[in-house]
């Protein structure tokens, strides 16, 4: 279990590091910081204006809710709601929770807008290349293996049905395998933000893995600052700093979550078109959106597309996007006009 936890942590935390940063000293009893593990990654809640006497109560509520999200979305837990859907061979409508239907609905919408680059049905390919619950392969998958896995993928094979307050997922391929790890952290971060509001907390920075949501101000009454990591192995190297102003942010990148196979460096980001890890020079895509879930969906699609196509989609959709591209021995950056409105420093 710990091995899986560490492995999933590398898939999320190490790659998608976005940390609240503020060098101002916190006022005594002005707030508190809570942390824990869930979904194979780390969660963190920085709360302003909250007395420390509430820390045990809040930590228990947070952990329980996030563990519930894990039981909903995990592909590592055989009894999760998502795993049970994947294990089902039926092509009849399958009843799911409202949360699950919301996640898949948004994923399908972003998938269509990214020309299928953001594809939550690539689970068979993710597993084939060793970035899911299965072990890493000892040899590069053959084209026949890739083609066989690709035959079990495709957004056109999955749909959401809403009727009279009920929701269902339906697949027309019995072997369709849905992997929501690309949006799970965003969903959990938004869910955590709602929990804060429900408990009367209006000033917070919460994060799950690489997805962050902020509201209000920090303990010093200033804007919460969120740092975007440079594409290096130094976890505290900052590329840019933003003020989310009540929005969600998420980053997808290829520069830290990888392994070597047959002399090649393989990224965890899979291109649904080729069925293999991406090979282009875009190493990081950060998106700020109304919700962390939406940001988490867009960043994956943009990473798959590569720099030029990602720019085109960002401009067409009016997205707040920050891209980092490998250029020779260094890196170049690009940001959309919408992203500039959040930027504090670069």
Secondary structure, 3 states (H helix, E strand, C coil): CHHHHHHHHHHHHHCCCEEECCCCCCCCCCEEEEEEEECCEEEEEEEECCCHHHHHHHHHHHHHHHHHHHHHHCCCCCCCHHHHHHHCCCCCCEEECHHHHHHHHHHHHHHHHCCCCCCCCCHHHHHHCCCCCCCCCCCCCCHHHHHHHHCCCCHHHEEEEEECCEEEEEECCCCCCCCCHHHHHHHHHHHHHHHHHHCCCCCEEEEECCEEEEECECCCCCECCEEEECCCCCCCCEEEEECCCCCEEEEEECCCCEEEECCEEEECCEECCCCEECCCCEEEEEEEECCHHHHHHHHHHHHHHCHHHHHHHHHHHCCEEEEEEEECCEEEEEECHHHHCCEEEC
